[in-house]
Amino acid sequence: MKVFTSTDGCWSEKVNFVDENNVVLGYDMAQDCCEHADWFIADRPMNKIMERKTDKPRLNGYVFDKKFFKEVHDGDLGVPEYEFDEGGMAIFRITNGDKEKFIHIFNSHNGYYSHGFEFKAGQRIIQDRAL
């Protein structure tokens, strides 16, 4: 899996994950004043925002599990109050044999600043929403 981030110049304020099967997760993170939009990868699905460790994670051999998708919002079981305010978090599973990791994209905002993402396989859209 390849990761294209805002540090790549032409991908300003966006992140795109692309696996060897041409499954793509793209997220627009251009921020305004009252929000926090970003992403991180963890070893399990998380219910709260974690700090991203790197812009270029090592994901060689990982592919998307197209059937796994989870959304997390304030009020969900185990989610800290006011973690996302009017926003939320989307979680995607990636696998490499028996190994798994979870890509989290999130936006914590006051209701005025949503961010779109698109998850697709080739031209077929699997998920297309805003957080």
Secondary structure, 3 states (H helix, E strand, C coil): CEEECHHHCCCCCEEEEECCCCEEEEEECCCCCCEEEEEEEECCCCCCCCCCCCCCCCCCCCEECCCCCEEECCCCCCCCCCCCECCEEEEEEEEECCEEEEEEEEEEECCCCCCEEEEEECCEEEEEEEC
